[in-house]
Every structure is written in structure tokens, then in C-alpha cells.
Amino acid sequence: MTFDSQPFLAHLTQSPGVYRMVDAQGNTLYVGKARRLKARLASYFRGHLNTKTQAMVGRIADIQVTVTRSEIEALLLEQTLIKELRPPYNILLRDDKSYPFIFVSDRHPYPALEYKRARRRHDDGRYLGPYPSSSAVRESLSLMQKIFRIRNCEDSVFAHRSRPCLQHQIDRCSAPCVGLIDEGDYRRDLDHAVMCLEGRSEQVTAELTEAMESASRSLAFEEAARLRDQIQHLRQLQQRQFVDTEHGDADAFALADREGALCISVLSIRQGRLLGARHHTPENGLDLAADEVLGEFVSQFYLGQGREIPREVITNLPLPDAGIVESALAERAQRRVRLAHKVRGHRSQWLELAITNAQQQLASRLASQSELDRRFDALRDALGLQQPPQRLECFDISHSHGEATVASCVVFDRQGPRKSDYRRFNIEGVAAGDDYGAMQQALMRRFRRLTEGEGVAPDLLLVDGGKGQLNLAREVLGELGLRHVTLLGVAKGTTRKAGLETLFLETVDQNLNLTPSSPALHLIQHVRDEAHRFAITGHRQRRDKTRRSSALEGIAGIGPKRRRELLRFFGGLQGVKQASQEELARVPGISATLAETIHQALHG
């Protein structure tokens, strides 16, 4: 069976990660990494491929992806999977047993930063790393030479120099070989470089920041700009990569559920390194709560399958009877096992990554053509139609106490979300908080075009709301002469829990009763949730555009002092925008919660 790439790519993330191409027998054909998964995988299905790549693509039956937080983590995971699986279409190197390191000797008065492929037990010095690739090592060495002017020559060359070399002339070396820098100053620069490579560069960056501000006060703007660039380079270099921390022996479980489907992703971390992810889609025949499903899954994963039990099991939900499960795991492993769901530091990052992977896998599953066909067929039967509806539209309203009201219209067809037909309507001239008036305006603006011969009419129109919104939609369609469009009102249940919605077909007196496990209800929920998401996103964009006078002003909790600290720490606004949430939290006075607020405000 030919792999259908279109629905797969439509819901694939642009995040970095690793992909694994699998044939019909379940054998791995190829493992690759990508800065942007969607863009990279889409390139395999656009044509213009060489013969061997076409042959591989022709054998693909499935593509499995693991989302990572950075390209470096993707590279490390890719190498791990290639070693384990040895796919036939990957380049398999004989000598791929080690990661490269940077070595600093203790024996030389002016040590160089050296590239090493493997550790040696009897070397007198320190190893920094490992690094994911030789290019990463060489890039780091080049950066250290540029910032701290550390020598890169062989000891034999150093011993026989009588005058400075070209590296000194281009300001890449302080020329210790001819005594242009004393041993103490050179050792200080070397220590700063080592601190930066280890991620302990706060003291170094503080000194650079003071120097930058001093240069600025002295009107030496060119020097200040150079120091600013150094700060930004250092921030990029010292990003904390939690997949290779030399600490940590854990499995991270994350359950994602939506529209009646669920996915559980399991990330395995050993000695601080991410070894890979596995994704499971168990059936929830008894309609158990999410935490109960996850609790049963964890118990069966270890106790029923005889798998290796790590020292720590992390879950994104608190498990029922967690104490009993923890004791059973400890007894089986014959040592202490920690079961936790509230974690911080590296463990919280592992858990966030597991959650991201579970959500991505679930989105891919929901987008699969066979699942969509099943849901559309179930909706046809529920509505008593001869053919499944070909086009569904859903409207929703979003605002904050009447501010920046936005209406959304999302469109689904037999291929899933048809995002090119999505529309947002900025609501004007309606009283603040008047959802009925906002819905009437959006419906009139959308369907008036049909009466003018523009656009395509839906087979089924979903209105997120109760009886009032349904009656309003019926009046608008009747006024425009569009009585052939089937109407379905979706009212939230008393507890607002998914599966307890009340559905009104055509009129408020005609209820449509669907069980929580009905594929038809899952499709309706999917469309409704997408309309809700699209409306909220549009509302926030409109609200923030009016509130924000600058990139940092207007962010709750950011006053002049914290704004100044952010700009000093990252060397300017561009550095703040490029910083991750974890890096923002390292600024004095910025908590993890405030860092999340800043990151969301700057990136939407």
C-alpha cells in the first residue's frame, strides 16, 4: 500500500526532531534528523529525487517522528537510533563508537583547546563534552578563539615560533608563543573559555556586559557592538542541552487525549541521554478517566511486560494508587524507584518533551485518512444521510470581557481541516460581550457572499453554543434564502466535559443523541475545538496588537527595571527575542512563570 503523505504532512510539526521511515514489514528503512520536520519530510514527496531515494520512498509504509527541543538533541538521538537499528539506507560508518570531545592539557603552561575523538584514561587534562558532531566541536573551538584568543597550534609548532603567526594578526590568538601575553592572563582567558564551554558563563558574561556598558558610556559604539555580539554568541553556545547531562535514569510517560482518541508517549532517558521514544494508542473501551488509563498502562508496561525498570518514572498526570504502583515497581527492581508527576529542572523538560511527542502523534493519528473516513461515515449514519457530508463549517466567538471580539470560521472536508478556507472576522459595531450580535455579524458576512455567487456552501453548519445561537443561525440562513444548509448546534454540558455535549439538529426541539465513544461525536468535537482554537488565537493577536506599544512594554510583570535587566543580559532586544523560555528564566528577577509569559508574548 502506498504511503499517503498529504494528511500526514498536513498536521506535522515544524519543530526539530528525528524521523524513522518504516516498510510494510515494520523494518526501519532510514533514520534522519531535521531542523523542521514538516519541511524536511515534505521534500521526499515533491519529486526531483534521485533513483535510490525514489526506491526508498516507494517502500515507505509509515513514518514515525520524535520531536526534540533542538537540532543538537535530534542529532544525538539520530546517532543513537542508527547504531541500534542500522537502517539499510543510512550511511553506516565502521568507526562510529564515540562522540568527539574538547581536551585541555594540564602539562603545558599555555594549553590549547584540542579536538579529541575519544577519551584516553591516562591523559593529564580535562575533557569537555561529548559533542554531537565534529562540526560542533570545530565551531566551538573557532568561537573560543574569536572571543578569548586561545591558541590552536600544535605544541611542536608553538615551541619553535620566533614571531607571531597569522592567527595573531587577525586577532584570533594572543601570541603566547613569543611572550605577548603572560601566563596568568592567558590562564584567565582559558578558564573563561572552559567556563563557557561548560555552560558556567554567568561571571564571564557579567564582565562582558560591564565592558559593553562602559564602552557605550565612552561613546565607543563599535567596541560596544562587538561586545554585544560576543554576549549573544555566548548565550547561544551555553544553551543547556538536557539530553546529555551525564545524570538521569528515567522513563517519562505522557498521555494526550482529544476527540475520543488517545496516545501515550514513553521517552527513555539513560545516563542523561535521550535514547528514543515509543508511542502507544491503547483502546479505552471502558471510557476510563485519563489518569486511570495512564495508571493501568504504566503498571502493564513494567509489571506485565518484564521491561527494565529505571530509577525514576515520570508521568504528566498523577496516577491513582501511585504509592502501590511505586512499591510494586521497587519490589520488582529490588531497589528504590521514584514515581513522580511534579518535577523541575531537567526532569520537567523531559516531561514537556514527552507531552509534545504525545500531542504530535495524536494529531497525526486523528489526521489519518482511514480515521477521517470512519468518522465521516459515522456522522452520515447519525444524521440519516445517504452520503457523508463533504464540507463542514463551524463558527465560534472569542473575546476578553468584550475586548477585541473575533469570530472564527473553520472548514473540514474528507481530507481533514481545510485551512486555506479558514476565515476570521473582526467584529465591529456590536455591544461589548454581545455574543449573539457577534455571531449574527459573522454569519451574515460569511453567507452573504454565497448569495452573490462567491464561495461554496457547507453541507453541515456547526454553531458552538446553545439554543439561542442555533435559532440565530436559522434566522440568518432563512433571511439569505439558504435553507438547504443543515444546522447543528453544539452546547457544552453542565460540567463542560468532552462527551457530555448536547446536540441540536436543525431545531432546538430535535436532539441528536450520540454516545461518548461515537466516532461521529469525535468528529464534531474535533471541528468544534479547532474553531475554538482558531478564534482564541485571532482574539489574542488582535488584543495584543492594540495593547503592545513595544515588544516588552505591556507584558504583565515587566517594568522598567526588569526590562533593563533583560536587555543587559542578552545584549539587546534581538537577543531577548531569540532566547528560549529556560534562558529567560536565568535572568535575575525573572521567574519561570514570568519567563513563560514573556516568551508567549514575544512569540504568540
Steps between C-alpha positions, in 0.01 A plus 500: 500500500637841401564739789255793491723798578244780467302452824820406684680820398194718556521455877873456544687742725773738385703421812839328486506124540584157366299297249505127432375359169351152529400244235194276493675232709585749773869517412672838529614626161659830597556721806549872451499826690349835408505859615135519390334161473218610272724673248754216492248219460300693241811507280479122454161529328557790261681311224847583365649212700789280397438136411600353835292748698199430277544128566505559875195729492314235300548252786375732777194370684521728803709788638554533874627827645648600835490871579807647672571841649797581277701382201778383730266269686366373168855428386584306816181298476554433130844354571362284779226359274739436212729303730206299633304439179769518226248597227598392145465849350717674761873545464647259755850588612732233638663734750195661657558391856549838665397862513771768460640698794703813571817435702693747721847388610632555852865451404559803274533855643297634202255217419305490177141386459538172311261283301485136623293215357506285816598522867836361607530383859857614558482849345602778741221746443127558474247383243204722412202343327401277341385700197254367241730544200846606394355814344352597839844463661673702229235771519546523878878515465473772239268702724733471799793614286297794374388611847792408725786468248606151613777344292421208267846393386680173574747498791789435258409810297457706818849406622675621183325833429717810491235752398117520514310299239208598279248403770632782719482746213129427447438527876438128553799433728673698776844366387620334822768326290705824485406637843239759398280383790612373840401162636254637754298704247499211254380262775216744584386507136525122481297458819234732360485294181468176699224652715311599187536154349365349824206741505628686809547833331300733726813663641653534152189655350465735796851631435426534128176683580681746726760554229226555240325759714830672577581518128155638430537772765837589345327527158711209370200357319696272270665332799164480677346331196786248491449416867124473444562245224730306733227484764250371247747238374562384855127472572455282193796283598394442859147376428433215737451176313323273743531185287867461593548604862682186625224470761155352486356150464129536434201426281260789431137412422258751349137439407323724249129456430266684269175427321479151646848393388809475717873449467763417762863589424785348699842670496794294626790690657810310611804670651347831404474416131173473308501154343173531314122509524226244456137586433199289599131540419311267737126464465295648783203266477376580850527877449727536804633837612838599357690447827350151538601406146855621562519318835397168346735552209803568724426192709469274195803660334734384778324229696328327210774522240814440706674816382801662668384731777693830526571682823230755427164489324353840410139550388309806383200404714483387863430127500226341711654277770841649420644370828403142419642523148824648633536221758431231239763643267754522783435140597541380143821704450641410845589865563331835556294631208361854505161570342437871444282737299606836645860550391737788432823568314609242245221264603232756418661547158495124438133495594418798276671321212295186565182710500600665171561161339169358627309799362679477165432127465135549594462779242650273234264219593194724492607626158539154348269444206354172628404659832341796324303273269370304799387816676333651194315173436385493862376860470308406184324219689429723801342768282309247287661614174555293186853636451754632749511881516781635282551838668455599864525853637504612862479848655621613841542834683789606723561818704628618839209669678387642169847621393631421148214267403588257221285238327652197338383278216681168448438256215538122493465269202574132444875577519473669840545870580493715186708785639510699178126560549525606865378852566506743792263795542592802711169595656416872499192700598371242749455558873785361710429141601202459264574151366170486311570824318855387421379164367232669286756736346744216423231280342365785288847594375582139416178390332405824325781415257321177406198700387739704282637187335825484699627199694363154572212420733560245779299180525497534879536818705606458864435780746686489830234604750160416632144548382535877457788474256326225304181706462709801396680298232168369369366858471810622313495210253128542448540872434764423236296219343745223597257262662663193337801519738469251787548660843649338810527678834768383744429598860747417779378275778450616856854392596648616164660156471563356154244234415214662692405755232139556403442496123203671330427398141322771297275612789533525878231234540691235306786356703771284347607239755850358450699287743835635629681233296322586173739583211240750377516686832880492487490670158260765630726560800804527275335763281363690801839501680677620185255789465557585865880494458488711184274758664714529814819537295347778292360675805836495681680633194253784464499580871879494530543716192295776660657461845865470407678827435838323480628144515550501878269779620158383599610152609355438844770504766763675283582846623791730410746319731431150371491628144843651553631173652374300201668732253826498696502122542447423130676799353193650337141438393598258224672278755189503720284392207737216411521370859317186605268488799769329710754770414256778590452340842873538567480881499510643856149585612326289232315194635410195292135613485596851389744355245213299351286818484779692325565219251131471412465876461796520264416192294121483513 
